[in-house]
Amino acid sequence: MKALWIKYQMAFKNLTQTDIAVYANCTLLLSMVSHVIHGRKISANVNTALVKGLGYKSFDELIAAYAKEARREYYRA
């Protein structure tokens, strides 16, 4: 579910995976962004690009925002 939330946040900010790859300087490995979003691989550059692109201070803050949103949705249901 975290991947869907990150993709939603990216769409909300009009960011594509290509934009994140360019920010992360990994344009040769566009699939790396998808792998990081889905938790299959780790990349400090992609994490940093996601954090900056989505307007968070750190990757931990991004994950905390997801957790907060997930809790809110769970209790709403």
C-alpha positions in Angstrom: 0.0 0.0 0.0 2.9 2.4 0.6 3.8 2.3 -3.1 0.2 3.3 -4.1 0.3 6.2 -1.6 3.7 7.4 -2.9 2.4 7.2 -6.5 -0.7 9.1 -5.4 1.5 11.8 -3.8 3.6 12.0 -6.9 0.5 12.4 -9.1 -0.8 15.0 -6.8 2.5 17.0 -7.3 2.6 16.2 -11.0 5.8 14.2 -10.7 6.6 11.2 -12.8 9.0 8.4 -12.2 11.1 9.9 -14.9 11.2 13.2 -13.0 12.4 11.4 -9.9 15.0 9.5 -11.9 16.3 12.8 -13.4 16.5 14.3 -9.9 18.2 11.2 -8.6 20.7 11.2 -11.5 19.8 7.6 -12.5 18.2 8.2 -15.9 19.8 5.1 -17.3 17.9 3.0 -14.7 14.4 4.3 -14.8 13.1 1.1 -13.4 15.2 1.8 -10.2 12.6 4.4 -9.1 9.8 1.8 -9.4 11.9 -0.7 -7.5 12.5 1.8 -4.7 8.9 2.8 -4.5 7.8 -0.8 -4.2 10.5 -1.6 -1.6 12.4 -4.1 -3.8 15.7 -2.1 -3.9 17.3 0.7 -1.9 18.8 3.8 -3.4 19.8 6.8 -1.3 19.7 9.0 -4.5 16.1 7.9 -5.3 15.0 8.3 -1.7 16.5 11.8 -1.6 14.8 12.7 -4.9 11.4 11.4 -3.6 11.8 13.3 -0.4 12.6 16.6 -2.1 10.1 16.1 -4.9 7.3 15.4 -2.5 8.3 18.2 -0.1 9.4 16.3 3.0 12.5 16.8 5.1 13.6 13.2 5.3 12.5 9.7 4.1 11.5 8.9 7.7 9.1 11.9 7.6 7.7 10.7 4.3 7.1 7.2 5.8 5.5 8.8 8.9 3.1 10.8 6.8 2.1 7.5 5.0 1.6 5.8 8.4 -0.5 8.7 9.7 -2.7 8.7 6.6 -3.1 4.9 6.8 -4.2 5.1 10.4 -6.7 7.8 9.6 -8.2 5.8 6.8 -8.3 2.6 9.0 -10.3 4.4 11.7 -12.5 6.1 9.2 -13.6 2.7 7.7 
